[in-house]
Amino acid sequence: GAVVSQHPSWVICKSGTSVKIECRSLDFQATTMFWYRQFPKQSLMLMATSNEGSKATYEQGVEKDKFLINHASLTLSTLTVTSAHPEDSSFYICSARPPAGGTYEQYFGPGTRLTVT
Amino acid sequence: QQQVKQSPQSLIVQKGGIPIINCAYENTAFDYFPWYQQFPGKGPALLIAIRPDVSEKKEGRFTISFNKSAKQFSLHIMDSQPGDSATYFCAASIGGGDKIIFGKGTRLHILP
């Protein structure tokens, strides 16, 4: 089956620093990857959609200058939380979709727990 | 219009019982309805999904019932086990799943 990995699985950083989270599709090429944020006991909220080789599309209310997304290859997308603050502490989950070919599925990574102190 | 309403928020069922989770939507353009299972500290995993041209789909102990006219769909878990204790999310998407709209989730606890 399609596997998506994330690194790191958890990270603690100090307020004001930047943190980079990687999302990789291990056994398929993903032209499109998605980044979600999930607060405790809440649902997943889509932050942005990234397409390989082009700029990410951000959902309304998500600061694109704060959450930098780079999708440099067909197997890797990165999310950088710049100048992190405690309110950015959350569970960040990526997903990836194989190239068009009949599947509607998105495959989710295991998530990255970010704690900003 | 873009919402998926999910109920109940939490559910406790005895082992062997059949928990039922319900979802409703408004946007008739939705054409893909997946259910996800999420364990604490993990990403969601696809359980089962259905398209609106089918009224029921079974995969193992999991069944989706779909009522297109009522714009409702539900998940049934047969012979539930303590290992099924997790949070379940219904979802919907349009035209290939580019944007998945998630319900708020149901925290299911199966008593041993």
Boltz contact constraints between the chains, C-beta under 6 A:
constraints:
  - contact:
      token1: [A, 43]
      token2: [B, 102]
      max_distance: 6.0
  - contact:
      token1: [A, 43]
      token2: [B, 104]
      max_distance: 6.0
  - contact:
      token1: [A, 43]
      token2: [B, 105]
      max_distance: 6.0
  - contact:
      token1: [A, 44]
      token2: [B, 102]
      max_distance: 6.0
  - contact:
      token1: [A, 93]
      token2: [B, 43]
      max_distance: 6.0
  - contact:
      token1: [A, 104]
      token2: [B, 32]
      max_distance: 6.0
  - contact:
      token1: [A, 104]
      token2: [B, 96]
      max_distance: 6.0
  - contact:
      token1: [A, 104]
      token2: [B, 97]
      max_distance: 6.0
  - contact:
      token1: [A, 106]
      token2: [B, 97]
      max_distance: 6.0
  - contact:
      token1: [A, 108]
      token2: [B, 43]
      max_distance: 6.0
  - contact:
      token1: [A, 108]
      token2: [B, 44]
      max_distance: 6.0
  - contact:
      token1: [A, 109]
      token2: [B, 43]
      max_distance: 6.0
  - contact:
      token1: [A, 110]
      token2: [B, 42]
      max_distance: 6.0
  - contact:
      token1: [A, 110]
      token2: [B, 43]
      max_distance: 6.0
  - contact:
      token1: [A, 111]
      token2: [B, 43]
      max_distance: 6.0
